[in-house]
Each structure stands twice: as C-alpha cells, then as structure tokens.
Amino acid sequence: MPTAMPRAMPTAPGPVMPELVFDCVGAEPERFAAAPTLTFKVRISETTGDPVHSIVLRTQIRIEPQKRRYSPKEADGLVELFGGPERWGDTLKPMQWATISTVVPAFSGSTEVDVQVPCTYDLEVAAGKYFDALVDGEVPLVLLFSGTAFSKGEHGFSVHQVPWHSEASWRLPATTWRELMDLYFPNEGWLRLHHDVLDELRRFKAAGAYPTFEAALSALLAKAGAR
C-alpha cells in the first residue's frame, strides 16, 4: 500500500520591503543648541501600509550653487570659491555640505524627523564662504538618503536598505542662515590665524595690556593707518 506523502505546510508570506518616500518640509535655526545648528524637518512616508520598526538613516546634504542667480555683490563674494562669472560654467559645481546620521523611531504611514546640521561661521570653510557671500534669495539644496530600515513580521525582524535613489530637494532662504548666525554670533565674524601669527598677536595683546584680541587688532589697524 503506497505511503501517503506528508502535506506541505503553508508558508507565511515574508515581510514586504518598505516603500519609503522622503520630503523636506522645513528648516529653522535651533535656538538652544551648544553650537550653531540648523534643524531640517524631513517627512518619511511608507506607501505599502506596513509599519516600520525603525530606520538608521544617513543624510548627505549638498549645495547646488549652479541652480540660482547671483547679484554683482554676491558674485564678488564668490570669486575666491568659483572665480569670476566668466568661469562659472566650469567651476559652479555641487558642494558637499554635511553628512548626518539619525535614528528614526517606529511609525506607520508617515512621520517627521529632525535632521540637525551643525554649522560653522568659519570663513575659511567653503560652506561658510558661500553662505556669507549671499545677500538674499535661496540656497538650492539636495538631501540624499541612505541607511537601513527594520520591519517586524510574524517570524522576527527583516532588514532592508534604503534605496540609493532616495532624495529630496529644498531651497533654504539665505535669511535663515543669517538668522542662525545672528542668534549665536550677533554682529560678529570669525578669523582663522596660523599658530605663529596667533602667538605674535597674543604677545602684542599682552604687551599693550589690551583687554581683547579685537582691541589689539584695532590698535594694529590704527597704527598702520588703516582706520
């Protein structure tokens, strides 16, 4: 008598790969940070209807200077970065600004997360030079997303990579940058000096009993007839 073959047990469907859509919906200065910080609001939507357990998100932010116009005054401020306007066809290229890691907690449907970008007013840094040269208008940015998404199914967690084509565009008002720097450095700027020059300035400051480096520099400028 033939032996009955065991029935195959039905297998549970595997977890569906999440479909993630990213949008930048705002950016504003962080008013109570230890250092100047811009907070970008990023909305993440999952379009299949399945919940997302968490995402370890990596955000690269690039400045796209070729996507806006510049006034003559702004063009003068950008000469050190890009040369004169006659060269901009070759020199006005995207610039990497920041790379930020963020942990996104569990959500269903959509959620908003803060991507916090530390900023510098150091005018020797390319991003600082670029922002400082702008009078008004907007800064074209692109946010590029990557990382790992975790979803929970009947048989445990599944891991998926955030697709490399995930991105969002945002036009940051130049006034937002000014507001941030005025918040942390009101009516001030930064100057980077070589150690040898800084040591000489420190000695000059001490010898003249000047209370601050600004006072010492003012004295040097007055002595040179520049003020």
Residue, then its C-alpha position, 0 to 999 in steps of 0.5 A: m500500500p503506497t505511503a501517503m506523502p506528508r502535506a506541505m505546510p503553508t508558508a507565511p508570506g515574508p515581510v514586504m520591503p518598505e516603500l519609503v518616500f522622503d520630503c523636506v518640509g522645513a528648516e529653522p535655526e535651533r535656538f538652544a543648541a551648544a553650537p550653531t545648528l540648523t534643524f531640517k524637518v524631513r517627512i518619511s512616508e511608507t506607501t505599502g501600509d506596513p509599519v516600520h520598526s525603525i530606520v538608521l538613516r544617513t543624510q548627505i546634504r549638498i549645495e547646488p550653487q549652479k541652480r540660482r542667480y547671483s547679484p554683482k555683490e554676491a558674485d564678488g563674494l564668490v570669486e575666491l570659491f568659483g572665480g569670476p562669472e566668466r568661469w562659472g560654467d566650469t567651476l559652479k559645481p555641487m558642494q558637499w555640505a554635511t553628512i548626518s546620521t539619525v535614528v528614526p523611531a517606529f511609525s506607520g504611514s508617515t512621520e517627521v524627523d529632525v535632521q540637525v546640521p551643525c554649522t560653522y561661521d568659519l570663513e575659511v570653510a567653503a560652506g561658510k564662504y558661500f553662505d556669507a557671500l549671499v545677500d538674499g534669495e535661496v540656497p538650492l539644496v539636495l538631501l540624499f538618503s541612505g541607511t537601513a530600515f527594520s520591519k517586524g513580521e510574524h517570524g522576527f525582524s527583516v532588514h532592508q536598505v534604503p534605496w540609493h535613489s532616495e532624495a529630496s530637494w529644498r531651497l533654504p532662504a539665505t535669511t535663515w542662515r543669517e538668522l542662525m548666525d545672528l542668534y549665536f554670533p550677533n554682529e560678529g565674524w570669525l578669523r582663522l590665524h596660523h599658530d605663529v601669527l596667533d602667538e605674535l598677536r597674543r604677545f602684542k595683546a599682552a604687551g599693550a595690556y589690551p583687554t581683547f584680541e579685537a582691541a589689539l587688532s584695532a590698535l594694529l589697524a590704527k597704527a598702520g593707518a588703516r582706520 
